[in-house]
Amino acid sequence: MKNIILAATLIAGSASAAPPSATGSGFPGDMGRPTPEGPAAKAPSIDLALEAAKAAVEACKGYHVGISVIDANGAPKLYYIPDGTGGSHAYTGFRKAYAALTFKMPTSQVSALAKTDSTVAAKVAADTNLLSWAGGIPLKVGDEVIGAIGVSGAEPSSKDEECGLVGVNKIKDRLK
């Protein structure tokens, strides 16, 4: 057993030493860039992220939704995939959360803005990690965006946003 653990540690260590691809690994949410060095990015605590995710799932009862919570740098903090839900919903939730973080507004507003602002539309089209369907909501402390939550799996996507707002409202007064 010790050999297996050691081998896994060596493999993981050598994989992390390789330089990241400029385009990412192809996995949703892999932006093809290393995590910035220095102190950890601002983000909700894992306990608050999980609480928000569970509240969003409860609000979307009857739907199979996946939830993603990301930090202020756009790195995943939590992927929450309840039993019976396809994992792709968490990846779609990531893309919605990343768009909300990037534009510092809910993705329903990004979608509306993209219809009238060609710069916004071009930015969304150019980055496969951005998805402007409703369901991505920034997490704020005052005016500072410290992360975002993305919900995917309810139809129409405005229901995703409605459920995400329940999660955000559950924790917003405790964000730091």
N, C-alpha and C positions, 0 to 999 in steps of 0.2 A: 504494500500500500504506500509506503514512504517513497518508493521509486516512482510510482504513478504521480504522486503529488509533486515530486521534484521535477519530473519530466514536464508536467503541465506548467509549473512555474518557469522552467527554462524556455518553453515554447512561448508562453505569454510574455516573458521578458524580452525575447528576441523579436517578437512581433511588434511590441511597443517601441522598439529601438529603430524600426524602419521608418523612413520619412513618409509622411502622409501623401497620398495622391493629390494632385492639383484639382482633380474632379471628384474625388471621393471614392468610396468602395462600391457604390451602386446601391447601398442600403439606404432606404428612406431615412432622412435625418442626418446622413453623413455629408457634411458640407464641404468635405475635402480640405479642411484646414485644421491645424492643431488647436487644441484648447489654449487660450492665451496663458502665458506664464504669469506668475505672481499670485496675489491673494485670490481666493475663490470668488466667483462672481456673486453678486447679490441674488438672492432667491428666497422663496418661502422655505421654511424648514420642511423636512421630509414628512413630519407629522401633519403639518398644515396642508401640504400638497396632497397627501393621502385623504385627509378629511374633505378637502374640496372635491377630489375625484369621486369619493363615495357619495357625497351629496349630489353631485351632477348625475351619477348613475341612478340614484334613487329618484331624482326629478324626471329622469327619462325612463322610468319603469315601463316595461312593455316593449322597449327597443333594446337592441344589442349594441351598446355604445362602448367605444374605447376612449380613454382619456390620456392626454399627455400634458405634463407640466414641465416647463423649461426655465432655465435661469436667465439672468440678464445678458449673458453672452450667447444665448441660443442653444446651450447644451442641455440635453435631456436631464431632468431631475427625477421624473417619475413617468413610467408607462404603466397604465392601469387597464388591464384587460380582464373584465369579469368572465366567469365561466359561461360558455356558450357564445362568446363574442369572438369574431375573427380578429386575428392580430393586426390585420391591415388597417383596422379602424384606429389603432393607437398611432400608426405611422401617418395616417391622414390627419389625425388630431395634432401630431407634431407639426405638420406643414401649416396647419391653421394657426397654431400657437406661434410659430416662427414668423408668419406674416403679421400677426397682431403685434408681436414684439418689434419687428422691423419698422412698421408704420406707426407704432404707438397708438393704435386704435383698434376697436373690434373689427374683425374681418368683414362683417356685413357692411361697415363703412368703407373699407378698402375696396370691396366689390363695387359699391356705388360710385366711389371716386374714380375707379379704373374706367368706368364708362364715359367719363367726361374729361379725364386727365390722361393724355397719351403717355406721359412720362411714367405715371404709376402703372398703367397697363403694360408698358414695355418692361418695367422692372419685374413685375409679376411673371410675365412671359419668359424672361431671361433666366430666372432662377427656379429650378425644379423643386427647391425646398419651400417655395412660397405658394400658398393656396388661398385664394380669397373667398372661398365659400364661407358662409356664416358658420360660426362655431369657435372662432379664436378670439380670446379676450385677454388684454394686457392685465397684469397684476401690478398694482401701484401702491406706493407709500407716498401719500401726498401727490405731487406731480411726477415723481420718479418712478419709472417702469423698472420693476425688479424681476420680471419674468412674464410668463403668459401661460394660459391654459387653453387647450384645444380639445374639443369634443367632436366625435364623428360616429355616425351610425343611425341617427334618427332622421326621419324624412318628414318634411323638407328640412334643409339644413338650418333654417331659422329655429327649428326645435332644438338642434344642437346648441345654438347660442343661448336659447332660453334656459336649457339645462346647465350650461356652463356658467351662466350668471347666478344660478342658485348656488353653485359651488364657490364662486368668487365671493358672493355675499355672505356665505357661511364663515369665511376666514378673513375678509378684508380688514376688519378692525384689529386683527392680531398680527398683521404683516409688519415686518420691521425692515 
